[in-house]
Amino acid sequence: MFSKVWRLFCDLDGGDLVDNWKFAFGTHQSPKLVAEWDKLSCQDRLDQIRDRLTAEETAMLKGLLIQMGGTSLDEMGLVNALQWGVLGSHKPTGLNDIALHTRLRSGNSVLHRHIFEHALSTGNLSYSLDTPISRVEDAGDVVTVVSRAGQHFRAKSVICTIPLNVLASTDFSPPLPAGKLEAFREGSVNKCNKVHLDLNGPEYLSWSSFASPGKRMVCALGDCLTPADNSHLVAFGPNPNSPDGISLQDIDTIKSSVMHLLPKEKQSEAVVNRIVSIPTWWRRRL
């Protein structure tokens, strides 16, 4: 069911976007089509395909999208959702296949540290950490980056990775294009709830569930086995400040919300061993 609803949602051109959006972060592919899609919300796209979905499939698709965006579908831009499909190599389960099978046991931070230490060992790396930037000046043959403390860094080229939601705090000379200025004025943030929890026993390792409207949680996914051989799950729900959101301080409500996602025959016997609540602010760049 997941493959059907997600493929149908993303297939706006009849070819799974393979030809019209080949690379997820390519900004100049099929500009006319992307401009048309960018006028649509996820709710608009759901309305376009609703007559091709059963009630159960519609509920699953809504749960999937709320899990991705953390808010009502009419407030979620379609293009950002489509990008997830492209990131999965244009396959419905592609992103999950990649994410669930290529994780590092030691965590990404260890990988980042090793890359940094290797670059440092070459003697060709200069760096400055904890240095907020106030201005970027592009004179053509040289780019100057000015810190808030007044430091100046100069280079032939500069790669700017300042997150969209704080980009407005940096001045650019010459000014950024109008489209980018509008984007960072609006901002882009996902304030969905994200909860990590353990259920007793290993049987939920390969289990996943989507529900809409659900009971304040719309998705739960089996993630890994703990050292105690319990199932570690990750659950998602809408923004806690939205009508369907919940406070992550309300442990009893979290438990009942997750239990509602379990098969009915399992709801009375499943035991929550541990809960770790994490308020998530996922920032995405355009």
N, C-alpha and C positions, 0 to 999 in steps of 0.2 A: 504494500500500500504506500509506504514511504516513497519508493521509487516512482510510482505512478503519479502521485500528487505533486512531487517536487519537479519532476520532468515536465509535466503539463504546465505548471506555473512558469517555469523558466523558458519554455520553448515558444518564444514570441515570433520567430522567423521560420518555423517549420523544420529547422535543422539543428536544434539544440544550441544555437548561437555559435556553432563551430566556425563558420565563415565570417560572420558579422562581428564577433567579439572573441578573437582568438586568444589574446593575452589579457589577463585579468586587470593589469594596471596600465594597459595601453590607452592613452587618452584621446587618440585621434583615429580610432577605428570606427567606421560607419557613423560619422558624426551626425548625419541627418536622422538615422534610426535612434541613436542614443538620445538625441535631443527630444525626439517624440516620446521615448520611454521615460525620460526624466521629468515629463509633465504629469506622470501617473503615480499614484500611490499604490501600495500593496493591496489596499481595498479595491481600487479600480481594477487591478488585474484579477483579483478573485471574482469580482462581478462579471468579468469577461468570460470566465471559464466555469462559473457556478453550475450551469446546466449540464456539465460533463462530469460532475462529481456527485457521489452519494452524500447523504447527511454525515455519515461516519468519516468519509474522506475529507469533507469540508471542515469538520471539527479537527481532524488531524493536521490539515494544512494551516488552519488558524493557530493551533498550538505551536507548530513549527515556526511560524513567522513571529509570533509573540516572543518565543524563546530567543529568536535572533535579534529582535528590535526592542523588546521591553515595553512597548506601548501599543496603543490601538492601531489597527492596520491603516486607518486613514491618515495617520501621522507618520507613517513609514514610507520613505521614498523607494520606488521600485528598483531603480538602478543599483542602489546599495545591496538590495536583496539578490539581484541577478548576479552581482559580482561573486557572491558565495558559490553560485552554481558554476561560474567560469573557473574559480579557484579549484574546484573539484574535477578539473579536466573535462568539463561538460558532461559528466556522468552524475546521475542522481545521488549515488552513495559515494562519489569520488572523494569529497572532502573528509567524510568520516573515515573512509578507508585509509587515507593518508595520515590523518591526525591520530587515529587509534593504533596505527602500526609503526609509526616512526618516532615515537616519543623516547626521550632519553631518561634512563633510570635515575641519573644523577641530576636531571633538571637542566633547563636551558641556561641558567645562570652560570653553571660550571663550564658549559660550552663557551659562553661569552667570555668568561675569565681566561680560558685557555687561548682563545683567538687573540684577545688583547695582549696577553703575556708573550705570545709568539711574535706579534707585531712589534712589541716593545724590544724584544731580544734582537731584532734586526738592526737596531740603532737608527732606523729611518722614521720613527714615529715621535712626534711632539704632541702633547695633549694638555688640555686644561679642563678639569672637571669642576662641577658646581660653579659654572660661570654663566649666569643669565645674560642673554644677548638683548641689546636695545636697538641696534640698527645694522642694516646690511647695505653697503654702497657698491654698486657695480659700475665701474668706470670704463668697462670694455676690455682693457688689457690687464686690469687688476681688480680684484674684489676685496673690499675692506669690511671686516666684521668688527663691530664695536660692542664691547661688553658694557653692562650697567655701571661697572666700576671704572670705566674709562680705558680699559685695555684695547689695543688695536691688533687685529690679526689680518695679515694680507696673503693672498694667494691668487694664482691665475684663474682658478675655478673654485666654486664652493657648492657643496651639496647641502641643501637646506632640508632638515627633517623635523623642524619645529611642529609639534602637534597642532592640528587645525584649531582647536579650541583656545589656544593661547597665542596663536599667530598674530592676532590683532595687537598684542603688546609690543610687537617689533615693527620698526619703521623700515621701509624699503625705498631705495633710490636707484633707478627710477621706480615709480610705484608699480605694484603688481597689477596684472590685468583685472578688468572690472569683474569678471566672473569669479576670480579667486577672492577678491575683496568682499563680494556678496556672500560667498561661501563661509568665510571665517567670521563675518558679522552674524550669520545665522547660527553657526556652530553645528556640531554633530556629536551626540552623546547617547549612550545606551545606559539607562539606570535600572536595568532589570535586576531582580533578586536572583542570587545564585547561592545555593546551599549544598555543602558537601556533607554526606552522612554515611554511616555504616549500618547495614542490616545484618543481623546474625545469619551466619551460614554462607556458603559460596554460590547458592543457586541463582542469584540475581546478577552474576557477572556479565552475562550476555543479554540481559533484559533491557528493554527500553519502552517508554510509554509517552504518548502525546494525548492531551485532552484539552478541549475548549468548550465551555468556559472553565471546566475543572473546578477545583476548590482552592483557588488562589495560587496554585502551582500548575503549570501547563505541560511540563516535560520532566522526565527523570531518565537518566541513562546509566547503565552499568559501566563502571570505569576500570576497576582493578580489584584484586584481592588484597586484603590487609595481611600483615604478618600473622594475625590471629585466624586467618582463613575466613574472614567475613567479607561480604560484598560491599565495596565502596561505590556509592552512587553520587551523581551530580544532578541536582534538580534546579529548574529555572521557573521563575514567575515574573509577572509584570512589575513595573516600577512600583515600589511600595507606596508612593504618593498617588497612584492612580486608583480609580474606584474598585478595581479588582485586586489591588496590591495588599500585602500584609507586612506588618513590622517583623523584622528578623529577630526582635527581642521576644516575640511571642512563641515560645518553644512548642506549646501544646498545639497551636494552630499550624505550625510547620509540620509537626508529626501527622496531624489529620489530613493536611493537604497532600503530603507524599503518599500516605496510605491510600488515599482516594485514587491514586494513579496505578496502584497494584491491581492485579486480577482480583475479582470479587472473592474468589475462594481462598485467596491468600491474605486478605486484609485483616482478618481476625487473628491470624497466627504469626504474622511477621513481627519482628522485634527490632526496634531502632536501638542500636548499641551506642551510637555516638553521633552528635550533630555539631558541625562547624559552620556557622552562618557567615557569609561573606557578602557585604553590599558591593556590587560591581558597577564600576563606571568605565564602560568600554568605549574608548575613543577611537573613531575610525577616520582616517584621512580620505578626502576625495581623490 
